[in-house]
Amino acid sequence: MAATVERILEDALALTDDARLLLAERLVESVNASANPEIEARQLAEVRRRMADVSDGRVKLVPREAALREVREAVQRTR
């Protein structure tokens, strides 16, 4: 199963920004199907806000490789 998840993740990361955001929204919805409706509504509102931030150019997405590199560099600086 882990290999399947990794393959799906690789495919998802190859999607456009908008497609990844839509996928994220759908995944959150599927996980929270039985969750507290108030929490679900807040989470969905947050996903939509973030999608709008990306679509409107208020934030810039960072490629996974660059983000991981930044995190690794930050960890190295603390050692």
N, CA, C and O atoms as a Maestro MAE file, in Angstrom:
{
 s_m_m2io_version
 :::
 2.0.0
}

f_m_ct {
 s_m_title
 :::
 protein
 m_atom[316] {
  # First column is atom index #
  i_m_mmod_type
  r_m_x_coord
  r_m_y_coord
  r_m_z_coord
  i_m_residue_number
  s_m_chain_name
  s_m_pdb_residue_name
  s_m_pdb_atom_name
  i_m_atomic_number
  :::
  1 25 0.824 -1.199 0.000 1 A "MET " " N  " 7
  2 3 0.000 0.000 0.000 1 A "MET " " CA " 6
  3 2 0.860 1.250 0.000 1 A "MET " " C  " 6
  4 15 0.499 2.238 -0.640 1 A "MET " " O  " 8
  5 25 1.985 1.236 0.699 2 A "ALA " " N  " 7
  6 3 2.844 2.418 0.742 2 A "ALA " " CA " 6
  7 2 3.323 2.791 -0.645 2 A "ALA " " C  " 6
  8 15 3.418 3.975 -0.968 2 A "ALA " " O  " 8
  9 25 3.630 1.790 -1.479 3 A "ALA " " N  " 7
  10 3 4.073 2.070 -2.844 3 A "ALA " " CA " 6
  11 2 2.955 2.739 -3.634 3 A "ALA " " C  " 6
  12 15 3.209 3.639 -4.434 3 A "ALA " " O  " 8
  13 25 1.727 2.305 -3.413 4 A "THR " " N  " 7
  14 3 0.590 2.916 -4.091 4 A "THR " " CA " 6
  15 2 0.440 4.369 -3.671 4 A "THR " " C  " 6
  16 15 0.227 5.241 -4.513 4 A "THR " " O  " 8
  17 25 0.549 4.629 -2.395 5 A "VAL " " N  " 7
  18 3 0.436 6.002 -1.890 5 A "VAL " " CA " 6
  19 2 1.545 6.865 -2.474 5 A "VAL " " C  " 6
  20 15 1.296 7.999 -2.884 5 A "VAL " " O  " 8
  21 25 2.756 6.345 -2.517 6 A "GLU " " N  " 7
  22 3 3.877 7.103 -3.087 6 A "GLU " " CA " 6
  23 2 3.635 7.414 -4.558 6 A "GLU " " C  " 6
  24 15 3.903 8.528 -5.009 6 A "GLU " " O  " 8
  25 25 3.128 6.432 -5.312 7 A "ARG " " N  " 7
  26 3 2.853 6.649 -6.734 7 A "ARG " " CA " 6
  27 2 1.771 7.716 -6.911 7 A "ARG " " C  " 6
  28 15 1.892 8.594 -7.765 7 A "ARG " " O  " 8
  29 25 0.727 7.634 -6.109 8 A "ILE " " N  " 7
  30 3 -0.349 8.624 -6.184 8 A "ILE " " CA " 6
  31 2 0.190 10.001 -5.824 8 A "ILE " " C  " 6
  32 15 -0.152 10.989 -6.474 8 A "ILE " " O  " 8
  33 25 1.026 10.077 -4.796 9 A "LEU " " N  " 7
  34 3 1.610 11.353 -4.389 9 A "LEU " " CA " 6
  35 2 2.458 11.943 -5.507 9 A "LEU " " C  " 6
  36 15 2.358 13.135 -5.797 9 A "LEU " " O  " 8
  37 25 3.286 11.126 -6.135 10 A "GLU " " N  " 7
  38 3 4.108 11.614 -7.245 10 A "GLU " " CA " 6
  39 2 3.232 12.147 -8.373 10 A "GLU " " C  " 6
  40 15 3.515 13.205 -8.937 10 A "GLU " " O  " 8
  41 25 2.168 11.414 -8.700 11 A "ASP " " N  " 7
  42 3 1.250 11.863 -9.748 11 A "ASP " " CA " 6
  43 2 0.574 13.167 -9.350 11 A "ASP " " C  " 6
  44 15 0.426 14.072 -10.172 11 A "ASP " " O  " 8
  45 25 0.162 13.263 -8.086 12 A "ALA " " N  " 7
  46 3 -0.514 14.473 -7.616 12 A "ALA " " CA " 6
  47 2 0.415 15.678 -7.666 12 A "ALA " " C  " 6
  48 15 -0.011 16.774 -8.030 12 A "ALA " " O  " 8
  49 25 1.674 15.485 -7.306 13 A "LEU " " N  " 7
  50 3 2.625 16.595 -7.314 13 A "LEU " " CA " 6
  51 2 2.939 17.072 -8.724 13 A "LEU " " C  " 6
  52 15 3.440 18.182 -8.903 13 A "LEU " " O  " 8
  53 25 2.653 16.257 -9.718 14 A "ALA " " N  " 7
  54 3 2.876 16.645 -11.108 14 A "ALA " " CA " 6
  55 2 1.712 17.463 -11.667 14 A "ALA " " C  " 6
  56 15 1.813 18.008 -12.766 14 A "ALA " " O  " 8
  57 25 0.621 17.553 -10.931 15 A "LEU " " N  " 7
  58 3 -0.546 18.321 -11.375 15 A "LEU " " CA " 6
  59 2 -0.259 19.819 -11.312 15 A "LEU " " C  " 6
  60 15 0.700 20.258 -10.678 15 A "LEU " " O  " 8
  61 25 -1.104 20.584 -11.978 16 A "THR " " N  " 7
  62 3 -1.003 22.039 -11.883 16 A "THR " " CA " 6
  63 2 -1.358 22.475 -10.466 16 A "THR " " C  " 6
  64 15 -1.940 21.706 -9.701 16 A "THR " " O  " 8
  65 25 -1.007 23.701 -10.124 17 A "ASP " " N  " 7
  66 3 -1.318 24.221 -8.792 17 A "ASP " " CA " 6
  67 2 -2.815 24.148 -8.507 17 A "ASP " " C  " 6
  68 15 -3.228 23.690 -7.442 17 A "ASP " " O  " 8
  69 25 -3.621 24.599 -9.458 18 A "ASP " " N  " 7
  70 3 -5.069 24.598 -9.245 18 A "ASP " " CA " 6
  71 2 -5.608 23.182 -9.074 18 A "ASP " " C  " 6
  72 15 -6.482 22.944 -8.240 18 A "ASP " " O  " 8
  73 25 -5.095 22.250 -9.855 19 A "ALA " " N  " 7
  74 3 -5.556 20.865 -9.746 19 A "ALA " " CA " 6
  75 2 -5.159 20.267 -8.402 19 A "ALA " " C  " 6
  76 15 -5.935 19.523 -7.802 19 A "ALA " " O  " 8
  77 25 -3.953 20.587 -7.923 20 A "ARG " " N  " 7
  78 3 -3.528 20.079 -6.610 20 A "ARG " " CA " 6
  79 2 -4.396 20.662 -5.504 20 A "ARG " " C  " 6
  80 15 -4.750 19.958 -4.558 20 A "ARG " " O  " 8
  81 25 -4.736 21.923 -5.612 21 A "LEU " " N  " 7
  82 3 -5.590 22.536 -4.593 21 A "LEU " " CA " 6
  83 2 -6.974 21.899 -4.583 21 A "LEU " " C  " 6
  84 15 -7.540 21.654 -3.517 21 A "LEU " " O  " 8
  85 25 -7.515 21.633 -5.757 22 A "LEU " " N  " 7
  86 3 -8.813 20.971 -5.836 22 A "LEU " " CA " 6
  87 2 -8.727 19.568 -5.249 22 A "LEU " " C  " 6
  88 15 -9.616 19.143 -4.511 22 A "LEU " " O  " 8
  89 25 -7.663 18.854 -5.575 23 A "LEU " " N  " 7
  90 3 -7.464 17.517 -5.019 23 A "LEU " " CA " 6
  91 2 -7.371 17.569 -3.498 23 A "LEU " " C  " 6
  92 15 -7.961 16.739 -2.806 23 A "LEU " " O  " 8
  93 25 -6.633 18.538 -2.984 24 A "ALA " " N  " 7
  94 3 -6.500 18.683 -1.530 24 A "ALA " " CA " 6
  95 2 -7.861 18.925 -0.886 24 A "ALA " " C  " 6
  96 15 -8.175 18.349 0.156 24 A "ALA " " O  " 8
  97 25 -8.655 19.769 -1.505 25 A "GLU " " N  " 7
  98 3 -9.990 20.049 -0.961 25 A "GLU " " CA " 6
  99 2 -10.822 18.774 -0.929 25 A "GLU " " C  " 6
  100 15 -11.486 18.488 0.068 25 A "GLU " " O  " 8
  101 25 -10.790 18.023 -1.994 26 A "ARG " " N  " 7
  102 3 -11.572 16.789 -2.054 26 A "ARG " " CA " 6
  103 2 -11.081 15.765 -1.039 26 A "ARG " " C  " 6
  104 15 -11.885 15.065 -0.424 26 A "ARG " " O  " 8
  105 25 -9.771 15.672 -0.859 27 A "LEU " " N  " 7
  106 3 -9.235 14.732 0.122 27 A "LEU " " CA " 6
  107 2 -9.643 15.119 1.536 27 A "LEU " " C  " 6
  108 15 -10.009 14.261 2.340 27 A "LEU " " O  " 8
  109 25 -9.579 16.410 1.836 28 A "VAL " " N  " 7
  110 3 -9.997 16.877 3.163 28 A "VAL " " CA " 6
  111 2 -11.468 16.553 3.379 28 A "VAL " " C  " 6
  112 15 -11.858 16.093 4.453 28 A "VAL " " O  " 8
  113 25 -12.278 16.792 2.361 29 A "GLU " " N  " 7
  114 3 -13.700 16.482 2.475 29 A "GLU " " CA " 6
  115 2 -13.919 14.997 2.752 29 A "GLU " " C  " 6
  116 15 -14.772 14.636 3.564 29 A "GLU " " O  " 8
  117 25 -13.153 14.135 2.083 30 A "SER " " N  " 7
  118 3 -13.356 12.697 2.259 30 A "SER " " CA " 6
  119 2 -12.932 12.223 3.643 30 A "SER " " C  " 6
  120 15 -13.553 11.317 4.200 30 A "SER " " O  " 8
  121 25 -11.900 12.812 4.197 31 A "VAL " " N  " 7
  122 3 -11.423 12.425 5.524 31 A "VAL " " CA " 6
  123 2 -12.390 12.902 6.596 31 A "VAL " " C  " 6
  124 15 -12.594 12.226 7.604 31 A "VAL " " O  " 8
  125 25 -12.971 14.046 6.380 32 A "ASN " " N  " 7
  126 3 -13.830 14.651 7.395 32 A "ASN " " CA " 6
  127 2 -15.306 14.359 7.190 32 A "ASN " " C  " 6
  128 15 -16.158 15.061 7.735 32 A "ASN " " O  " 8
  129 25 -15.618 13.339 6.415 33 A "ALA " " N  " 7
  130 3 -17.019 13.050 6.121 33 A "ALA " " CA " 6
  131 2 -17.843 12.840 7.388 33 A "ALA " " C  " 6
  132 15 -19.022 13.192 7.431 33 A "ALA " " O  " 8
  133 25 -17.230 12.274 8.405 34 A "SER " " N  " 7
  134 3 -17.984 12.022 9.638 34 A "SER " " CA " 6
  135 2 -17.561 12.952 10.769 34 A "SER " " C  " 6
  136 15 -17.934 12.739 11.923 34 A "SER " " O  " 8
  137 25 -16.793 13.968 10.446 35 A "ALA " " N  " 7
  138 3 -16.291 14.887 11.470 35 A "ALA " " CA " 6
  139 2 -17.374 15.868 11.902 35 A "ALA " " C  " 6
  140 15 -18.467 15.918 11.339 35 A "ALA " " O  " 8
  141 25 -17.034 16.626 12.898 36 A "ASN " " N  " 7
  142 3 -17.899 17.683 13.398 36 A "ASN " " CA " 6
  143 2 -18.182 18.668 12.264 36 A "ASN " " C  " 6
  144 15 -17.242 19.180 11.655 36 A "ASN " " O  " 8
  145 25 -19.457 18.947 11.965 37 A "PRO " " N  " 7
  146 3 -19.790 19.847 10.860 37 A "PRO " " CA " 6
  147 2 -19.163 21.241 10.996 37 A "PRO " " C  " 6
  148 15 -18.783 21.844 9.992 37 A "PRO " " O  " 8
  149 25 -19.053 21.748 12.207 38 A "GLU " " N  " 7
  150 3 -18.457 23.072 12.402 38 A "GLU " " CA " 6
  151 2 -16.973 23.050 12.039 38 A "GLU " " C  " 6
  152 15 -16.474 23.960 11.377 38 A "GLU " " O  " 8
  153 25 -16.286 22.017 12.473 39 A "ILE " " N  " 7
  154 3 -14.864 21.889 12.148 39 A "ILE " " CA " 6
  155 2 -14.692 21.707 10.647 39 A "ILE " " C  " 6
  156 15 -13.809 22.313 10.039 39 A "ILE " " O  " 8
  157 25 -15.527 20.880 10.056 40 A "GLU " " N  " 7
  158 3 -15.451 20.645 8.614 40 A "GLU " " CA " 6
  159 2 -15.663 21.948 7.844 40 A "GLU " " C  " 6
  160 15 -14.949 22.219 6.878 40 A "GLU " " O  " 8
  161 25 -16.626 22.743 8.260 41 A "ALA " " N  " 7
  162 3 -16.895 24.011 7.582 41 A "ALA " " CA " 6
  163 2 -15.705 24.955 7.696 41 A "ALA " " C  " 6
  164 15 -15.365 25.644 6.734 41 A "ALA " " O  " 8
  165 25 -15.075 24.992 8.859 42 A "ARG " " N  " 7
  166 3 -13.898 25.851 9.041 42 A "ARG " " CA " 6
  167 2 -12.731 25.381 8.185 42 A "ARG " " C  " 6
  168 15 -12.026 26.189 7.580 42 A "ARG " " O  " 8
  169 25 -12.533 24.064 8.140 43 A "GLN " " N  " 7
  170 3 -11.438 23.530 7.328 43 A "GLN " " CA " 6
  171 2 -11.670 23.811 5.849 43 A "GLN " " C  " 6
  172 15 -10.747 24.205 5.137 43 A "GLN " " O  " 8
  173 25 -12.875 23.614 5.396 44 A "LEU " " N  " 7
  174 3 -13.192 23.872 4.000 44 A "LEU " " CA " 6
  175 2 -13.014 25.350 3.673 44 A "LEU " " C  " 6
  176 15 -12.508 25.695 2.605 44 A "LEU " " O  " 8
  177 25 -13.425 26.218 4.583 45 A "ALA " " N  " 7
  178 3 -13.236 27.656 4.371 45 A "ALA " " CA " 6
  179 2 -11.754 27.993 4.265 45 A "ALA " " C  " 6
  180 15 -11.362 28.830 3.452 45 A "ALA " " O  " 8
  181 25 -10.934 27.348 5.080 46 A "GLU " " N  " 7
  182 3 -9.486 27.587 5.034 46 A "GLU " " CA " 6
  183 2 -8.891 27.102 3.714 46 A "GLU " " C  " 6
  184 15 -8.066 27.792 3.114 46 A "GLU " " O  " 8
  185 25 -9.303 25.928 3.264 47 A "VAL " " N  " 7
  186 3 -8.821 25.419 1.974 47 A "VAL " " CA " 6
  187 2 -9.217 26.376 0.859 47 A "VAL " " C  " 6
  188 15 -8.403 26.684 -0.012 47 A "VAL " " O  " 8
  189 25 -10.440 26.839 0.879 48 A "ARG " " N  " 7
  190 3 -10.900 27.775 -0.166 48 A "ARG " " CA " 6
  191 2 -10.143 29.098 -0.092 48 A "ARG " " C  " 6
  192 15 -9.812 29.680 -1.125 48 A "ARG " " O  " 8
  193 25 -9.867 29.575 1.118 49 A "ARG " " N  " 7
  194 3 -9.108 30.821 1.263 49 A "ARG " " CA " 6
  195 2 -7.715 30.654 0.676 49 A "ARG " " C  " 6
  196 15 -7.218 31.527 -0.034 49 A "ARG " " O  " 8
  197 25 -7.094 29.523 0.981 50 A "ARG " " N  " 7
  198 3 -5.746 29.279 0.458 50 A "ARG " " CA " 6
  199 2 -5.760 29.126 -1.060 50 A "ARG " " C  " 6
  200 15 -4.857 29.608 -1.743 50 A "ARG " " O  " 8
  201 25 -6.779 28.461 -1.582 51 A "MET " " N  " 7
  202 3 -6.897 28.332 -3.037 51 A "MET " " CA " 6
  203 2 -7.021 29.707 -3.680 51 A "MET " " C  " 6
  204 15 -6.398 29.979 -4.706 51 A "MET " " O  " 8
  205 25 -7.823 30.568 -3.074 52 A "ALA " " N  " 7
  206 3 -7.998 31.919 -3.604 52 A "ALA " " CA " 6
  207 2 -6.697 32.704 -3.522 52 A "ALA " " C  " 6
  208 15 -6.371 33.452 -4.443 52 A "ALA " " O  " 8
  209 25 -5.948 32.547 -2.434 53 A "ASP " " N  " 7
  210 3 -4.658 33.232 -2.302 53 A "ASP " " CA " 6
  211 2 -3.718 32.847 -3.437 53 A "ASP " " C  " 6
  212 15 -3.028 33.700 -3.994 53 A "ASP " " O  " 8
  213 25 -3.693 31.568 -3.777 54 A "VAL " " N  " 7
  214 3 -2.827 31.109 -4.867 54 A "VAL " " CA " 6
  215 2 -3.360 31.619 -6.203 54 A "VAL " " C  " 6
  216 15 -2.605 32.167 -7.007 54 A "VAL " " O  " 8
  217 25 -4.641 31.442 -6.436 55 A "SER " " N  " 7
  218 3 -5.239 31.858 -7.706 55 A "SER " " CA " 6
  219 2 -5.100 33.349 -7.950 55 A "SER " " C  " 6
  220 15 -4.896 33.778 -9.086 55 A "SER " " O  " 8
  221 25 -5.209 34.145 -6.887 56 A "ASP " " N  " 7
  222 3 -5.129 35.601 -7.018 56 A "ASP " " CA " 6
  223 2 -3.702 36.125 -6.968 56 A "ASP " " C  " 6
  224 15 -3.479 37.329 -7.097 56 A "ASP " " O  " 8
  225 25 -2.735 35.234 -6.781 57 A "GLY " " N  " 7
  226 3 -1.336 35.643 -6.775 57 A "GLY " " CA " 6
  227 2 -0.854 36.252 -5.467 57 A "GLY " " C  " 6
  228 15 0.224 36.845 -5.432 57 A "GLY " " O  " 8
  229 25 -1.622 36.123 -4.392 58 A "ARG " " N  " 7
  230 3 -1.197 36.678 -3.102 58 A "ARG " " CA " 6
  231 2 -0.100 35.845 -2.455 58 A "ARG " " C  " 6
  232 15 0.681 36.352 -1.649 58 A "ARG " " O  " 8
  233 25 -0.045 34.575 -2.808 59 A "VAL " " N  " 7
  234 3 1.021 33.705 -2.312 59 A "VAL " " CA " 6
  235 2 1.598 32.924 -3.482 59 A "VAL " " C  " 6
  236 15 0.941 32.716 -4.501 59 A "VAL " " O  " 8
  237 25 2.828 32.503 -3.310 60 A "LYS " " N  " 7
  238 3 3.508 31.730 -4.340 60 A "LYS " " CA " 6
  239 2 3.795 30.344 -3.773 60 A "LYS " " C  " 6
  240 15 4.351 30.211 -2.683 60 A "LYS " " O  " 8
  241 25 3.414 29.324 -4.516 61 A "LEU " " N  " 7
  242 3 3.702 27.966 -4.087 61 A "LEU " " CA " 6
  243 2 5.178 27.677 -4.307 61 A "LEU " " C  " 6
  244 15 5.786 28.157 -5.264 61 A "LEU " " O  " 8
  245 25 5.734 26.892 -3.413 62 A "VAL " " N  " 7
  246 3 7.145 26.525 -3.492 62 A "VAL " " CA " 6
  247 2 7.211 25.056 -3.902 62 A "VAL " " C  " 6
  248 15 6.540 24.218 -3.299 62 A "VAL " " O  " 8
  249 25 8.008 24.734 -4.918 63 A "PRO " " N  " 7
  250 3 8.136 23.323 -5.294 63 A "PRO " " CA " 6
  251 2 8.630 22.488 -4.109 63 A "PRO " " C  " 6
  252 15 9.401 22.960 -3.274 63 A "PRO " " O  " 8
  253 25 8.177 21.267 -4.059 64 A "ARG " " N  " 7
  254 3 8.506 20.378 -2.943 64 A "ARG " " CA " 6
  255 2 10.008 20.295 -2.711 64 A "ARG " " C  " 6
  256 15 10.463 20.367 -1.570 64 A "ARG " " O  " 8
  257 25 10.782 20.144 -3.783 65 A "GLU " " N  " 7
  258 3 12.228 20.002 -3.652 65 A "GLU " " CA " 6
  259 2 12.837 21.241 -2.991 65 A "GLU " " C  " 6
  260 15 13.710 21.125 -2.130 65 A "GLU " " O  " 8
  261 25 12.378 22.413 -3.395 66 A "ALA " " N  " 7
  262 3 12.896 23.654 -2.814 66 A "ALA " " CA " 6
  263 2 12.502 23.773 -1.347 66 A "ALA " " C  " 6
  264 15 13.308 24.193 -0.516 66 A "ALA " " O  " 8
  265 25 11.269 23.404 -1.029 67 A "ALA " " N  " 7
  266 3 10.814 23.477 0.361 67 A "ALA " " CA " 6
  267 2 11.617 22.529 1.244 67 A "ALA " " C  " 6
  268 15 12.035 22.898 2.341 67 A "ALA " " O  " 8
  269 25 11.831 21.310 0.762 68 A "LEU " " N  " 7
  270 3 12.615 20.351 1.539 68 A "LEU " " CA " 6
  271 2 14.046 20.837 1.724 68 A "LEU " " C  " 6
  272 15 14.624 20.675 2.798 68 A "LEU " " O  " 8
  273 25 14.617 21.429 0.683 69 A "ARG " " N  " 7
  274 3 15.973 21.963 0.781 69 A "ARG " " CA " 6
  275 2 16.040 23.056 1.845 69 A "ARG " " C  " 6
  276 15 16.971 23.087 2.651 69 A "ARG " " O  " 8
  277 25 15.054 23.953 1.848 70 A "GLU " " N  " 7
  278 3 15.023 25.030 2.840 70 A "GLU " " CA " 6
  279 2 14.909 24.472 4.259 70 A "GLU " " C  " 6
  280 15 15.574 24.955 5.176 70 A "GLU " " O  " 8
  281 25 14.073 23.464 4.435 71 A "VAL " " N  " 7
  282 3 13.910 22.862 5.758 71 A "VAL " " CA " 6
  283 2 15.209 22.196 6.203 71 A "VAL " " C  " 6
  284 15 15.640 22.355 7.345 71 A "VAL " " O  " 8
  285 25 15.823 21.452 5.294 72 A "ARG " " N  " 7
  286 3 17.089 20.786 5.644 72 A "ARG " " CA " 6
  287 2 18.160 21.807 6.018 72 A "ARG " " C  " 6
  288 15 18.903 21.609 6.980 72 A "ARG " " O  " 8
  289 25 18.238 22.899 5.259 73 A "GLU " " N  " 7
  290 3 19.225 23.941 5.558 73 A "GLU " " CA " 6
  291 2 18.947 24.571 6.919 73 A "GLU " " C  " 6
  292 15 19.876 24.851 7.676 73 A "GLU " " O  " 8
  293 25 17.678 24.794 7.230 74 A "ALA " " N  " 7
  294 3 17.322 25.376 8.526 74 A "ALA " " CA " 6
  295 2 17.698 24.431 9.662 74 A "ALA " " C  " 6
  296 15 18.187 24.870 10.703 74 A "ALA " " O  " 8
  297 25 17.471 23.144 9.464 75 A "VAL " " N  " 7
  298 3 17.832 22.160 10.487 75 A "VAL " " CA " 6
  299 2 19.341 22.142 10.673 75 A "VAL " " C  " 6
  300 15 19.823 22.091 11.805 75 A "VAL " " O  " 8
  301 25 20.085 22.183 9.591 76 A "GLN " " N  " 7
  302 3 21.549 22.179 9.680 76 A "GLN " " CA " 6
  303 2 22.065 23.404 10.441 76 A "GLN " " C  " 6
  304 15 23.035 23.305 11.193 76 A "GLN " " O  " 8
  305 25 21.426 24.539 10.250 77 A "ARG " " N  " 7
  306 3 21.854 25.767 10.947 77 A "ARG " " CA " 6
  307 2 21.640 25.675 12.454 77 A "ARG " " C  " 6
  308 15 22.331 26.348 13.219 77 A "ARG " " O  " 8
  309 25 20.693 24.850 12.887 78 A "THR " " N  " 7
  310 3 20.415 24.738 14.324 78 A "THR " " CA " 6
  311 2 21.314 23.719 15.008 78 A "THR " " C  " 6
  312 15 21.296 23.606 16.234 78 A "THR " " O  " 8
  313 25 22.087 22.986 14.246 79 A "ARG " " N  " 7
  314 3 22.957 21.947 14.842 79 A "ARG " " CA " 6
  315 2 24.285 22.505 15.246 79 A "ARG " " C  " 6
  316 15 25.131 21.774 15.760 79 A "ARG " " O  " 8
  :::
 }
 m_bond[315] {
  # First column is bond index #
  i_m_from
  i_m_to
  i_m_order
  :::
  1 1 2 1
  2 2 3 1
  3 3 4 2
  4 3 5 1
  5 5 6 1
  6 6 7 1
  7 7 8 2
  8 7 9 1
  9 9 10 1
  10 10 11 1
  11 11 12 2
  12 11 13 1
  13 13 14 1
  14 14 15 1
  15 15 16 2
  16 15 17 1
  17 17 18 1
  18 18 19 1
  19 19 20 2
  20 19 21 1
  21 21 22 1
  22 22 23 1
  23 23 24 2
  24 23 25 1
  25 25 26 1
  26 26 27 1
  27 27 28 2
  28 27 29 1
  29 29 30 1
  30 30 31 1
  31 31 32 2
  32 31 33 1
  33 33 34 1
  34 34 35 1
  35 35 36 2
  36 35 37 1
  37 37 38 1
  38 38 39 1
  39 39 40 2
  40 39 41 1
  41 41 42 1
  42 42 43 1
  43 43 44 2
  44 43 45 1
  45 45 46 1
  46 46 47 1
  47 47 48 2
  48 47 49 1
  49 49 50 1
  50 50 51 1
  51 51 52 2
  52 51 53 1
  53 53 54 1
  54 54 55 1
  55 55 56 2
  56 55 57 1
  57 57 58 1
  58 58 59 1
  59 59 60 2
  60 59 61 1
  61 61 62 1
  62 62 63 1
  63 63 64 2
  64 63 65 1
  65 65 66 1
  66 66 67 1
  67 67 68 2
  68 67 69 1
  69 69 70 1
  70 70 71 1
  71 71 72 2
  72 71 73 1
  73 73 74 1
  74 74 75 1
  75 75 76 2
  76 75 77 1
  77 77 78 1
  78 78 79 1
  79 79 80 2
  80 79 81 1
  81 81 82 1
  82 82 83 1
  83 83 84 2
  84 83 85 1
  85 85 86 1
  86 86 87 1
  87 87 88 2
  88 87 89 1
  89 89 90 1
  90 90 91 1
  91 91 92 2
  92 91 93 1
  93 93 94 1
  94 94 95 1
  95 95 96 2
  96 95 97 1
  97 97 98 1
  98 98 99 1
  99 99 100 2
  100 99 101 1
  101 101 102 1
  102 102 103 1
  103 103 104 2
  104 103 105 1
  105 105 106 1
  106 106 107 1
  107 107 108 2
  108 107 109 1
  109 109 110 1
  110 110 111 1
  111 111 112 2
  112 111 113 1
  113 113 114 1
  114 114 115 1
  115 115 116 2
  116 115 117 1
  117 117 118 1
  118 118 119 1
  119 119 120 2
  120 119 121 1
  121 121 122 1
  122 122 123 1
  123 123 124 2
  124 123 125 1
  125 125 126 1
  126 126 127 1
  127 127 128 2
  128 127 129 1
  129 129 130 1
  130 130 131 1
  131 131 132 2
  132 131 133 1
  133 133 134 1
  134 134 135 1
  135 135 136 2
  136 135 137 1
  137 137 138 1
  138 138 139 1
  139 139 140 2
  140 139 141 1
  141 141 142 1
  142 142 143 1
  143 143 144 2
  144 143 145 1
  145 145 146 1
  146 146 147 1
  147 147 148 2
  148 147 149 1
  149 149 150 1
  150 150 151 1
  151 151 152 2
  152 151 153 1
  153 153 154 1
  154 154 155 1
  155 155 156 2
  156 155 157 1
  157 157 158 1
  158 158 159 1
  159 159 160 2
  160 159 161 1
  161 161 162 1
  162 162 163 1
  163 163 164 2
  164 163 165 1
  165 165 166 1
  166 166 167 1
  167 167 168 2
  168 167 169 1
  169 169 170 1
  170 170 171 1
  171 171 172 2
  172 171 173 1
  173 173 174 1
  174 174 175 1
  175 175 176 2
  176 175 177 1
  177 177 178 1
  178 178 179 1
  179 179 180 2
  180 179 181 1
  181 181 182 1
  182 182 183 1
  183 183 184 2
  184 183 185 1
  185 185 186 1
  186 186 187 1
  187 187 188 2
  188 187 189 1
  189 189 190 1
  190 190 191 1
  191 191 192 2
  192 191 193 1
  193 193 194 1
  194 194 195 1
  195 195 196 2
  196 195 197 1
  197 197 198 1
  198 198 199 1
  199 199 200 2
  200 199 201 1
  201 201 202 1
  202 202 203 1
  203 203 204 2
  204 203 205 1
  205 205 206 1
  206 206 207 1
  207 207 208 2
  208 207 209 1
  209 209 210 1
  210 210 211 1
  211 211 212 2
  212 211 213 1
  213 213 214 1
  214 214 215 1
  215 215 216 2
  216 215 217 1
  217 217 218 1
  218 218 219 1
  219 219 220 2
  220 219 221 1
  221 221 222 1
  222 222 223 1
  223 223 224 2
  224 223 225 1
  225 225 226 1
  226 226 227 1
  227 227 228 2
  228 227 229 1
  229 229 230 1
  230 230 231 1
  231 231 232 2
  232 231 233 1
  233 233 234 1
  234 234 235 1
  235 235 236 2
  236 235 237 1
  237 237 238 1
  238 238 239 1
  239 239 240 2
  240 239 241 1
  241 241 242 1
  242 242 243 1
  243 243 244 2
  244 243 245 1
  245 245 246 1
  246 246 247 1
  247 247 248 2
  248 247 249 1
  249 249 250 1
  250 250 251 1
  251 251 252 2
  252 251 253 1
  253 253 254 1
  254 254 255 1
  255 255 256 2
  256 255 257 1
  257 257 258 1
  258 258 259 1
  259 259 260 2
  260 259 261 1
  261 261 262 1
  262 262 263 1
  263 263 264 2
  264 263 265 1
  265 265 266 1
  266 266 267 1
  267 267 268 2
  268 267 269 1
  269 269 270 1
  270 270 271 1
  271 271 272 2
  272 271 273 1
  273 273 274 1
  274 274 275 1
  275 275 276 2
  276 275 277 1
  277 277 278 1
  278 278 279 1
  279 279 280 2
  280 279 281 1
  281 281 282 1
  282 282 283 1
  283 283 284 2
  284 283 285 1
  285 285 286 1
  286 286 287 1
  287 287 288 2
  288 287 289 1
  289 289 290 1
  290 290 291 1
  291 291 292 2
  292 291 293 1
  293 293 294 1
  294 294 295 1
  295 295 296 2
  296 295 297 1
  297 297 298 1
  298 298 299 1
  299 299 300 2
  300 299 301 1
  301 301 302 1
  302 302 303 1
  303 303 304 2
  304 303 305 1
  305 305 306 1
  306 306 307 1
  307 307 308 2
  308 307 309 1
  309 309 310 1
  310 310 311 1
  311 311 312 2
  312 311 313 1
  313 313 314 1
  314 314 315 1
  315 315 316 2
  :::
 }
}
